[in-house]
Amino acid sequence: MKAKLTVGRLVERLRETLALDKPASEQGFDREIRSPNVSSPGLVLAGYVERFPAHRLQVFGETEVSYILSKSEAERRTILEKYFSFPIPAVFVTKAQQPPLEMAELAAATGVPILGSRLKTNEFYTRIKPWLEEEFAPTTTLHGSLADVFGVGLLFIGRSGIGKSECVLDLVERGHRLVADDVVMVSRRGTEVLLGRGHELQRHYMEIRGVGLVDVPSVFGIRAVRQQKRIEVVVELVDWDPELVIDRTGLDREGTTILDVTLPKIAVPLNPGKNITVIAEVIAMNHLLKYSGIDPAERFNERLMKTMRAASEVRRYLQEDYE
């Protein structure tokens, strides 16, 4: 479980990225950030507070600061008293602007930290949003191996000892890239993208039974690994069973769900002599074909149906020909 995100932790991690000025104090740095969204106060400064997302980080750009400064001292205090009555985690003031005196006083009184940034407002949003999205992304940990094969992220799963690591090692030897072995950390971006990476401590080591740990970038070169990859197809390695029902045409597609994202899943039964590495490459290339709008199984089925309809028409014609 991730540790909660506080204002202090965000400042520590993004001080240089967001070009933050050194704060006068660390008051309010223990306030928790509960949302990956960032917004400006907007109509709240004009008195409309019904839909104010106070749980978000707040950004005061040049427009907001100039609006506040355009008001009289009494009006500024009334507006800001109402604004800081909400449980705001923190306020950022961009473009190296100095916040109005009343703003600094009321923020200090309510324990809300005000942080200055030298960035322009648009640039500030561009830098902080991806970091917050990653920080709040749903995550899970899977037992498997992840490889980049022809640019397609293949996640190999199956029982322990079935040969997932050996398959990926063979793929690396053939020029493909290892992303993670044994432990795959998965995070969801948006609604349909799953990114997989290895554990920070494990890096790109692989455990091969009978050999031990293999340092892949040292043995195969730095081009044999990558830090993360989108997971696009799940390949399940299963033990061979003559009674096992396996899709032989590709028309009856099976799927699996990870973090509420459905991915295609292909079950590959293993028996002596089967070249699982080549099969993995074909799976990746087949996925690329489907992505470009070409589905071999559908094409074959359409050709078969067309041939059957043509044969049926010939039979019907001959049955009706009485001459």
NORVENHU-V269971 format. One record per residue. RES is the residue in one small letter. PSI is psi in radians with two decimals (none if undefined). BURIAL is 1 if it has 9 or more other C-alpha atoms within 8 Angstrom, else 0. Layout:
res=RES psi=PSI burial=BURIAL
res=RES psi=PSI burial=BURIAL
This chain:
res=m psi=2.34 burial=0
res=k psi=2.54 burial=0
res=a psi=2.61 burial=0
res=k psi=2.59 burial=0
res=l psi=2.12 burial=1
res=t psi=2.89 burial=1
res=v psi=-0.70 burial=1
res=g psi=-0.71 burial=1
res=r psi=-0.69 burial=1
res=l psi=-0.78 burial=1
res=v psi=-0.72 burial=1
res=e psi=-0.73 burial=0
res=r psi=-0.57 burial=0
res=l psi=0.31 burial=1
res=r psi=-0.83 burial=1
res=e psi=-0.69 burial=0
res=t psi=-0.69 burial=0
res=l psi=0.08 burial=1
res=a psi=0.92 burial=1
res=l psi=2.45 burial=1
res=d psi=2.68 burial=1
res=k psi=2.13 burial=0
res=p psi=2.62 burial=0
res=a psi=-0.56 burial=0
res=s psi=2.96 burial=0
res=e psi=0.44 burial=0
res=q psi=2.27 burial=1
res=g psi=0.05 burial=1
res=f psi=-0.24 burial=1
res=d psi=0.02 burial=0
res=r psi=2.39 burial=1
res=e psi=2.43 burial=1
res=i psi=2.10 burial=1
res=r psi=-0.03 burial=0
res=s psi=2.51 burial=1
res=p psi=0.01 burial=1
res=n psi=2.63 burial=1
res=v psi=2.43 burial=1
res=s psi=2.87 burial=0
res=s psi=2.79 burial=0
res=p psi=-0.53 burial=1
res=g psi=-2.27 burial=0
res=l psi=-0.17 burial=0
res=v psi=-0.65 burial=1
res=l psi=-0.34 burial=1
res=a psi=0.00 burial=0
res=g psi=-0.14 burial=0
res=y psi=1.90 burial=1
res=v psi=0.12 burial=0
res=e psi=-0.64 burial=0
res=r psi=0.58 burial=0
res=f psi=2.04 burial=0
res=p psi=1.36 burial=0
res=a psi=-0.29 burial=0
res=h psi=-0.14 burial=1
res=r psi=2.76 burial=1
res=l psi=2.47 burial=1
res=q psi=2.50 burial=1
res=v psi=2.18 burial=1
res=f psi=1.94 burial=1
res=g psi=-2.92 burial=1
res=e psi=-0.62 burial=1
res=t psi=-0.82 burial=0
res=e psi=-0.76 burial=1
res=v psi=-0.76 burial=1
res=s psi=-0.57 burial=0
res=y psi=-0.79 burial=0
res=i psi=-0.76 burial=1
res=l psi=-0.32 burial=1
res=s psi=-0.21 burial=0
res=k psi=2.81 burial=1
res=s psi=2.90 burial=0
res=e psi=-0.73 burial=0
res=a psi=-0.73 burial=0
res=e psi=-0.71 burial=0
res=r psi=-0.79 burial=1
res=r psi=-0.69 burial=1
res=t psi=-0.80 burial=0
res=i psi=-0.81 burial=1
res=l psi=-0.52 burial=1
res=e psi=-0.75 burial=1
res=k psi=-0.72 burial=0
res=y psi=-0.81 burial=1
res=f psi=0.08 burial=1
res=s psi=-0.20 burial=0
res=f psi=2.71 burial=0
res=p psi=1.19 burial=0
res=i psi=2.30 burial=1
res=p psi=-0.76 burial=1
res=a psi=2.76 burial=1
res=v psi=2.29 burial=1
res=f psi=2.37 burial=1
res=v psi=2.05 burial=1
res=t psi=3.06 burial=1
res=k psi=0.51 burial=1
res=a psi=0.55 burial=1
res=q psi=2.65 burial=0
res=q psi=2.16 burial=0
res=p psi=2.62 burial=0
res=p psi=2.62 burial=1
res=l psi=-0.74 burial=0
res=e psi=-0.62 burial=1
res=m psi=-0.80 burial=1
res=a psi=-0.70 burial=1
res=e psi=-0.85 burial=0
res=l psi=-0.62 burial=1
res=a psi=-0.75 burial=1
res=a psi=-0.66 burial=1
res=a psi=-0.56 burial=0
res=t psi=-0.02 burial=0
res=g psi=0.31 burial=0
res=v psi=2.10 burial=1
res=p psi=2.43 burial=1
res=i psi=2.16 burial=1
res=l psi=2.27 burial=1
res=g psi=2.45 burial=1
res=s psi=2.48 burial=1
res=r psi=-0.08 burial=1
res=l psi=2.69 burial=1
res=k psi=2.74 burial=1
res=t psi=-0.80 burial=1
res=n psi=-0.72 burial=0
res=e psi=-0.63 burial=0
res=f psi=-0.84 burial=1
res=y psi=-0.74 burial=1
res=t psi=-0.60 burial=0
res=r psi=-0.63 burial=1
res=i psi=-0.55 burial=1
res=k psi=-0.85 burial=1
res=p psi=-0.65 burial=0
res=w psi=-0.76 burial=0
res=l psi=-0.68 burial=1
res=e psi=-0.72 burial=1
res=e psi=-0.68 burial=0
res=e psi=-0.62 burial=0
res=f psi=0.05 burial=0
res=a psi=2.42 burial=1
res=p psi=2.41 burial=0
res=t psi=2.76 burial=1
res=t psi=2.89 burial=0
res=t psi=2.28 burial=0
res=l psi=2.62 burial=0
res=h psi=2.00 burial=0
res=g psi=-2.93 burial=1
res=s psi=2.40 burial=1
res=l psi=2.27 burial=1
res=a psi=2.64 burial=1
res=d psi=1.91 burial=1
res=v psi=1.93 burial=1
res=f psi=0.57 burial=0
res=g psi=0.02 burial=0
res=v psi=2.28 burial=1
res=g psi=1.90 burial=1
res=l psi=2.13 burial=1
res=l psi=1.99 burial=1
res=f psi=2.18 burial=1
res=i psi=2.94 burial=1
res=g psi=3.01 burial=1
res=r psi=2.76 burial=0
res=s psi=2.30 burial=0
res=g psi=0.05 burial=0
res=i psi=-0.33 burial=1
res=g psi=0.41 burial=0
res=k psi=-0.85 burial=1
res=s psi=-0.70 burial=1
res=e psi=-0.68 burial=0
res=c psi=-0.81 burial=1
res=v psi=-0.65 burial=1
res=l psi=-0.70 burial=1
res=d psi=-0.65 burial=1
res=l psi=-0.70 burial=1
res=v psi=-0.73 burial=1
res=e psi=-0.46 burial=0
res=r psi=0.11 burial=0
res=g psi=0.02 burial=0
res=h psi=-3.09 burial=1
res=r psi=2.40 burial=1
res=l psi=2.38 burial=1
res=v psi=-0.88 burial=1
res=a psi=2.57 burial=1
res=d psi=2.43 burial=1
res=d psi=-1.02 burial=1
res=v psi=2.06 burial=1
res=v psi=2.08 burial=1
res=m psi=2.10 burial=1
res=v psi=2.34 burial=1
res=s psi=2.59 burial=1
res=r psi=2.31 burial=1
res=r psi=2.20 burial=1
res=g psi=-2.43 burial=0
res=t psi=-0.23 burial=0
res=e psi=0.14 burial=0
res=v psi=2.20 burial=1
res=l psi=2.19 burial=1
res=l psi=2.30 burial=1
res=g psi=2.53 burial=1
res=r psi=2.91 burial=1
res=g psi=2.92 burial=1
res=h psi=2.50 burial=1
res=e psi=-0.65 burial=0
res=l psi=-0.52 burial=0
res=q psi=-0.53 burial=0
res=r psi=-2.26 burial=0
res=h psi=0.78 burial=1
res=y psi=2.54 burial=1
res=m psi=2.48 burial=1
res=e psi=2.01 burial=1
res=i psi=2.08 burial=1
res=r psi=2.26 burial=0
res=g psi=-0.33 burial=0
res=v psi=-0.76 burial=0
res=g psi=-2.65 burial=0
res=l psi=2.37 burial=0
res=v psi=2.18 burial=1
res=d psi=1.70 burial=1
res=v psi=-0.85 burial=1
res=p psi=-0.49 burial=1
res=s psi=-0.61 burial=0
res=v psi=-0.77 burial=0
res=f psi=-0.12 burial=1
res=g psi=2.77 burial=0
res=i psi=-0.41 burial=0
res=r psi=-0.14 burial=0
res=a psi=-0.01 burial=1
res=v psi=2.81 burial=1
res=r psi=2.74 burial=1
res=q psi=-0.68 burial=0
res=q psi=2.82 burial=1
res=k psi=2.52 burial=1
res=r psi=2.33 burial=1
res=i psi=2.15 burial=1
res=e psi=-0.53 burial=1
res=v psi=2.40 burial=1
res=v psi=2.15 burial=1
res=v psi=1.97 burial=1
res=e psi=2.07 burial=1
res=l psi=2.15 burial=1
res=v psi=2.70 burial=1
res=d psi=2.51 burial=0
res=w psi=2.31 burial=0
res=d psi=2.08 burial=0
res=p psi=-0.37 burial=0
res=e psi=-0.03 burial=0
res=l psi=2.28 burial=0
res=v psi=2.01 burial=0
res=i psi=2.39 burial=0
res=d psi=2.15 burial=0
res=r psi=-0.08 burial=0
res=t psi=-0.41 burial=0
res=g psi=0.06 burial=0
res=l psi=-0.60 burial=0
res=d psi=1.41 burial=0
res=r psi=2.40 burial=1
res=e psi=2.60 burial=0
res=g psi=2.87 burial=1
res=t psi=2.65 burial=1
res=t psi=2.23 burial=0
res=i psi=2.12 burial=0
res=l psi=0.73 burial=1
res=d psi=0.28 burial=0
res=v psi=2.20 burial=1
res=t psi=2.23 burial=1
res=l psi=2.61 burial=1
res=p psi=2.42 burial=1
res=k psi=2.32 burial=1
res=i psi=2.13 burial=1
res=a psi=2.20 burial=1
res=v psi=1.89 burial=0
res=p psi=2.40 burial=1
res=l psi=2.30 burial=1
res=n psi=2.83 burial=0
res=p psi=2.30 burial=0
res=g psi=-0.17 burial=0
res=k psi=2.28 burial=0
res=n psi=1.54 burial=0
res=i psi=-0.48 burial=0
res=t psi=-0.83 burial=1
res=v psi=-0.67 burial=0
res=i psi=-0.71 burial=0
res=a psi=-0.71 burial=1
res=e psi=-0.70 burial=1
res=v psi=-0.67 burial=0
res=i psi=-0.77 burial=0
res=a psi=-0.79 burial=1
res=m psi=-0.65 burial=1
res=n psi=-0.67 burial=1
res=h psi=-0.70 burial=1
res=l psi=-0.68 burial=1
res=l psi=-0.80 burial=1
res=k psi=-0.67 burial=1
res=y psi=-0.55 burial=0
res=s psi=0.07 burial=0
res=g psi=0.15 burial=0
res=i psi=2.03 burial=0
res=d psi=1.81 burial=1
res=p psi=-0.73 burial=0
res=a psi=-0.75 burial=1
res=e psi=-0.70 burial=0
res=r psi=-0.76 burial=1
res=f psi=-0.72 burial=0
res=n psi=-0.71 burial=0
res=e psi=-0.72 burial=0
res=r psi=-0.72 burial=0
res=l psi=-0.78 burial=0
res=m psi=-0.67 burial=0
res=k psi=-0.75 burial=0
res=t psi=-0.73 burial=0
res=m psi=-0.68 burial=0
res=r psi=-0.70 burial=0
res=a psi=-0.74 burial=0
res=a psi=-0.64 burial=0
res=s psi=-0.66 burial=0
res=e psi=-0.70 burial=0
res=v psi=-0.79 burial=0
res=r psi=-0.73 burial=0
res=r psi=-0.69 burial=0
res=y psi=-0.77 burial=0
res=l psi=-0.61 burial=0
res=q psi=-0.50 burial=0
res=e psi=-0.02 burial=0
res=d psi=1.81 burial=0
res=y psi=0.10 burial=0
res=e psi=none burial=0
